[in-house]
Amino acid sequence: MNQLILTTNFGLEDLVADEFRRVADRAELVFDAVEEQPDGFEGQVRVVTDAPAVESVSVCRELRSIHHILRYIRRFDIGDDEPLDRIYEGVFEQDIPEMAEAGSFRVTSNRHGEHAFTSMDVQDVAGQALVDHYGTDVDLEEFDCEVRVDIIDRDCLIGVQYTRDSLSKRHPRVFSPKVSLKTNVAWAMVKLARLNRHGAETLVDPFCGAGTILIEAAQLNPTLTVHGSDAWQKAADGAAVNADHAGVGEQVETFCRDALELSDHYEPGAVDAIITNPPFGLSLHKDTDFGQFYRRLLREMVEVLAPGGRVVMLVDKRGVFRDALGDIPELETRHVRIVETGGIYPGMYVLQKEG
Ligand SMILES: C[S@@+](CC[C@H](N)C(=O)[O-])C[C@H]1O[C@@H](n2cnc3c(N)ncnc32)[C@H](O)[C@@H]1O
């Protein structure tokens, strides 16, 4: 029995489980179970299969909804007393088959919860334990084996990570602004828009930034016309360059425009879907009236959307947004979920125009 953990953003676990089932069926990979948030761990999905690890890992690499693929080997309580000593002992005692064959290794650690130590401290003690156990060299760049030592509240989980870079780093980012959506979150937004089911032909992201949503939408829907715009000229140009490098340059067109003037650029009803993440509170002027901003934006969207057209939007000021939506009866809320992104917990809203 082989148990793999697929990591993702909190809030996307069900979409990962669905995608895994689809991809596994297509690849004829037989699996016994798919569990969202196994043992209550957020941002994880566990898949259980009899197939050899090489085969199941290779199938999981095709998923667009995940960051990493790993296998946990041991879980233990770090207690309250000298937790770093407990971590050292737990890692030292553990046999890790992949380490026996590795010429070099590195440790990475994800930590959730309140602790008096950092992830770096965990990496240091766990790395020392592995050197003492196996006599193998640490190499942070050219390692053969990546050992994961995750701390979730009082639990220590020891495992092996099969993915080197996050699978969500799949677009070559020539233009890379400070704030950008992860590709797997953009993928989830595109999925929730159900473009095929609604026969969408034109999609717009009016706050396109680096163009992550544009690229995911174009790659998933090769016949879709995809428009992006941004009030920042550098982003409008950069998103086009990124789309080119991702192989969808011909499908994507970008413009430098204010999102609050959408209706100046599209005929009423000309847009089938809008998928976007407007700036979160921090990046706008501190005096911005978000209620007014959302109301103006939603009215513009209603004007350009086709009847039955969908909006998928990531919004951090959920209360203000809900109030604004209350004033726009043309848009029905079809679905809302909370998703973690960069330590913030915005709402992912799926809205549909009446029609
Ligand atoms: C959160 S970022 C979008 C990130 C994008 N989804 C990505 O993956 O790169 C928000 C973007 O909105 C742009 N922006 C801010 N106010 C705007 C406005 N009124 N009209 C159009 N774009 C605006 C910013 O320049 C920024 O690029």
The ligand as an SDF file (V2000), in Angstrom:
LIG
                    3D

 27 29  0  0  0  0  0  0  0  0999 V2000
   -3.6480   41.3370   -7.1990 C   0  0  0  0  0  0  0  0  0  0  0  0
   -2.9630   41.9590   -8.6540 S   0  0  0  0  0  0  0  0  0  0  0  0
   -3.4380   40.7980   -9.8710 C   0  0  0  0  0  0  0  0  0  0  0  0
   -2.4830   39.6550   -9.9350 C   0  0  0  0  0  0  0  0  0  0  0  0
   -2.7110   38.7530  -11.1060 C   0  0  0  0  0  0  0  0  0  0  0  0
   -3.9030   37.9410  -10.9390 N   0  0  0  0  0  0  0  0  0  0  0  0
   -1.4810   37.8650  -11.2900 C   0  0  0  0  0  0  0  0  0  0  0  0
   -1.5710   36.6490  -11.1280 O   0  0  0  0  0  0  0  0  0  0  0  0
   -0.4130   38.4090  -11.5450 O   0  0  0  0  0  0  0  0  0  0  0  0
   -3.9770   43.3300   -8.9980 C   0  0  0  0  0  0  0  0  0  0  0  0
   -3.6170   44.1180  -10.2620 C   0  0  0  0  0  0  0  0  0  0  0  0
   -4.6220   45.1170  -10.4250 O   0  0  0  0  0  0  0  0  0  0  0  0
   -4.0270   46.2710  -10.9900 C   0  0  0  0  0  0  0  0  0  0  0  0
   -4.9530   47.4030  -10.7300 N   0  0  0  0  0  0  0  0  0  0  0  0
   -5.1470   48.1250   -9.5920 C   0  0  0  0  0  0  0  0  0  0  0  0
   -6.1630   49.0000   -9.7550 N   0  0  0  0  0  0  0  0  0  0  0  0
   -6.6330   48.8330  -11.0240 C   0  0  0  0  0  0  0  0  0  0  0  0
   -7.6850   49.3970  -11.7800 C   0  0  0  0  0  0  0  0  0  0  0  0
   -8.4690   50.3670  -11.2870 N   0  0  0  0  0  0  0  0  0  0  0  0
   -7.8800   48.9620  -13.0350 N   0  0  0  0  0  0  0  0  0  0  0  0
   -7.1050   47.9720  -13.5690 C   0  0  0  0  0  0  0  0  0  0  0  0
   -6.0890   47.4020  -12.8960 N   0  0  0  0  0  0  0  0  0  0  0  0
   -5.8560   47.8120  -11.6380 C   0  0  0  0  0  0  0  0  0  0  0  0
   -2.6660   46.3520  -10.3410 C   0  0  0  0  0  0  0  0  0  0  0  0
   -1.7760   47.0710  -11.1770 O   0  0  0  0  0  0  0  0  0  0  0  0
   -2.2980   44.8600  -10.2120 C   0  0  0  0  0  0  0  0  0  0  0  0
   -1.5180   44.4520  -11.2990 O   0  0  0  0  0  0  0  0  0  0  0  0
  1  2  1  0
  2  3  1  0
  2 10  1  0
  3  4  1  0
  4  5  1  0
  5  6  1  0
  5  7  1  0
  7  8  2  0
  7  9  1  0
 10 11  1  0
 11 12  1  0
 11 26  1  0
 12 13  1  0
 13 14  1  0
 13 24  1  0
 14 15  1  0
 14 23  1  0
 15 16  2  0
 16 17  1  0
 17 18  1  0
 17 23  2  0
 18 19  1  0
 18 20  2  0
 20 21  1  0
 21 22  2  0
 22 23  1  0
 24 25  1  0
 24 26  1  0
 26 27  1  0
M  CHG  2   2   1   9  -1
M  END
$$$$
